[in-house]
């Protein structure tokens, strides 16, 4: 993905103009009525296909259970949730290369990204329908959430947060770069020029780090377990502020380090929009995150879910 700084001296490049036109012509920025709350979800988010989704420890049905829990507890009304549109090919090309999108037309490539080898044996049309369509719906939700955050003060996309995917490479159960897409749309459609990414997933967010390498408009605070996937040392160079944890980090230690990091971040960068990627894999017992954090509502310095909100 090209950086705007490269073409600023001589004006926008043809690639920049094409990206700008794609963003302006997108239908993803829906007009959401006041009766809806800024919580975005679709039943299409959840992945279920012959039990194959259970071959990976990543929980691909958690999004629906989250909404059911919130509804049952009286925190959310089902008819007030915002339904996003599916991101189209033209939307995805705002960040992704044509060659990368073409690679997803082979089931083997998708199986590699999903880390589920049997997917390579499934006809690609089924892979598109049962695996990639849910992801494209979540991408639509992430992009829309920035617009809603500017309008309402905050917004949550229950899905998304595919921080291992960059413009040219997917991985770690992340097929589309929804965080990068969300920010690129915000730059062009919302008159935003300063964005902070606070990535608190247990894994390093190497996808968006590569996409915004040396882009001064984006400040990245990434707090992750350095002893687990993806071990992307090249992408680490593009983290503005990294907090590397060790396996077994406990709740108080985690929150102390996070408090300190947030204090530093607010002195270094004044964002117009904050993109918060909240991975539940930091919690004790998660088979992938390997941290020992217990939910503590009295000390949580951020928000309880994946949130995008403007900075006041």
Secondary structure, 3 states (H helix, E strand, C coil): CCCHHHCCCCCCCHHHHHHHHHHHHCCCCCCCCCCCCCEECCHHHCCCCCCHHHHCCCCCCHHHHHHHHHHHCCCCCHHHCECCCCCCHHHHCCCCCHHHHHHCCCHHHHHHHHCCHHHHHCCHHHHHHHHHHHHHHHHHHHHHHHHHHHHHCCEEECCCCCCCCCCCCCECCECCCHHHHHHHHHHHHCCCCCEEEEECCCCCCHHHHHHCCCCCCEEEEEEEECCCCCCCHHHHCCCCEEEEECCCCEHHHHHHHHHHHHHHHHHHCCCCEEEEECCHHHECCCCCCCCEECCCCCCCCCCCCCEEEECC
